[in-house]
Amino acid sequence: MVVTKSKVISWLGAAADVFEQQQEFLTDLDREIGDADHGLNMNRGFRKVKEKLPTLADKDIGTIMKNTGMVLLSTIGGASGPLYGTFFIKAAETVMAKEELTVTDLYHMYQEGTERIIARGMAHPGDKTMVDTLSALSHH
C-alpha cells in the first residue's frame, strides 16, 4: 500500500469537514469538563488548514504535514493547538521530502507524533487524555 500526497491532502480536507459537522457535538462534550470551546477551536483550526491545502498541493508530504501543524498551532486555542500542532510538526520530520508513504512511513509518523504529544503534555496512557486513544491505536 502506498499513500500519495494527494491522498494526504484529501484526508486533511475530510478531517476539516468532520470538525465542521461535529462542532456542536465536541462543544457539548467539552461543556461537561471544560470551557465549551473545543468544537469551535478544532473547526476553526482545520478550516484554516483546508483553506491552505490548495497552496500545498505541489509540496512534499513532510511540508504538507509541517504546514498543517503550524496552522493548527497558531489557530487552535487552549492546550489543543499546541498538542495537535506538535503532533503534525513532529510527524512531518519523519517524512520530509517524500512524495508518497508506505505503511511503515505512516506508522513512524504516528509514533513520532504521539511520542511528542506525550512529552509536551506530560500525559501517559491511563491518564484519561487523548494519549489513551493515541496509544490504543498504535497497538493495533
C-alpha positions in Angstrom: 0.0 0.0 0.0 1.2 3.5 -0.9 -0.3 6.8 0.2 0.2 9.7 -2.2 0.4 13.4 -1.2 -3.0 13.9 -2.9 -4.5 11.3 -0.5 -2.9 13.1 2.5 -4.4 16.4 1.3 -7.8 14.6 0.8 -7.6 13.2 4.4 -6.9 16.6 5.8 -9.8 18.2 3.9 -12.1 15.4 5.1 -10.9 16.0 8.7 -11.9 19.7 8.3 -15.3 18.6 7.1 -15.8 16.3 10.1 -14.8 19.0 12.6 -17.2 21.4 10.9 -20.1 18.9 11.0 -19.3 17.8 14.6 -18.5 21.2 16.1 -21.6 21.3 18.3 -21.1 17.7 19.5 -17.5 18.4 20.5 -18.5 21.7 22.2 -21.2 19.8 24.2 -18.7 17.2 25.3 -16.3 20.0 26.3 -19.1 21.7 28.3 -19.2 18.8 30.6 -15.5 19.0 31.6 -14.1 22.3 30.2 -15.0 25.7 28.8 -17.1 24.6 25.9 -14.8 25.8 23.2 -13.2 22.6 21.8 -15.6 22.2 18.8 -15.2 25.8 17.9 -11.4 25.7 18.2 -11.0 22.5 16.2 -13.3 23.7 13.5 -11.5 27.0 13.2 -8.1 25.3 13.1 -9.0 22.7 10.5 -10.9 25.2 8.4 -7.7 27.2 8.2 -5.8 24.1 7.2 -8.4 23.3 4.5 -8.0 26.9 3.1 -4.3 26.4 2.9 -4.3 23.0 1.2 -4.5 24.2 -2.4 -1.2 26.1 -1.9 0.4 22.9 -0.6 -0.7 20.5 -3.4 2.7 20.6 -5.1 4.7 20.3 -1.9 6.1 17.1 -0.4 4.2 15.3 2.3 6.6 16.4 5.1 6.0 20.0 4.1 2.2 19.5 4.0 2.3 18.0 7.5 4.5 20.7 8.9 2.3 23.4 7.5 -0.7 21.7 8.9 0.9 21.7 12.3 1.9 25.3 12.1 -1.6 26.4 11.2 -3.1 24.3 14.0 -0.6 25.7 16.5 -1.4 29.3 15.5 -5.2 29.0 15.2 -6.5 26.5 17.9 -6.7 27.9 21.4 -6.1 26.3 24.7 -4.0 23.1 25.1 -5.3 21.6 21.9 -3.5 23.9 19.5 0.0 23.1 20.9 -0.8 19.4 21.1 -2.3 18.9 17.7 0.2 21.3 16.1 3.1 19.4 17.8 1.7 16.1 16.5 1.8 17.2 12.9 5.1 19.0 13.1 6.9 16.1 14.7 5.2 13.6 12.3 6.4 15.8 9.4 10.0 15.3 10.4 9.8 11.6 9.6 8.6 12.1 6.0 10.3 15.3 4.8 10.8 15.3 1.0 8.6 12.2 0.5 6.1 12.2 -2.3 4.4 9.0 -1.1 4.2 7.0 2.0 4.4 3.3 2.8 2.6 1.7 5.7 5.9 1.8 7.6 6.1 5.6 7.0 2.6 6.1 8.3 3.4 4.1 11.4 6.6 6.1 12.1 4.7 9.4 11.6 2.0 8.3 14.0 4.5 7.1 16.6 6.7 10.2 16.4 3.6 12.5 16.7 2.2 10.5 19.6 5.6 10.5 21.5 5.9 14.2 21.1 2.3 14.8 22.5 3.3 12.6 25.5 6.4 14.6 26.0 4.7 18.0 25.6 1.6 17.3 27.5 3.3 15.1 30.1 0.4 12.7 29.9 0.7 8.9 29.9 -1.6 6.0 28.9 -4.2 5.7 31.7 -4.4 9.4 32.5 -7.7 9.8 30.7 -6.4 12.1 28.0 -6.0 11.9 24.2 -2.9 9.8 24.9 -5.1 6.9 25.8 -6.7 6.9 22.4 -3.4 7.5 20.5 -1.7 4.7 22.4 -4.6 2.3 21.9 -4.4 3.0 18.1 -0.7 2.4 17.9 -1.0 -1.0 19.4 -3.4 -2.3 16.8 
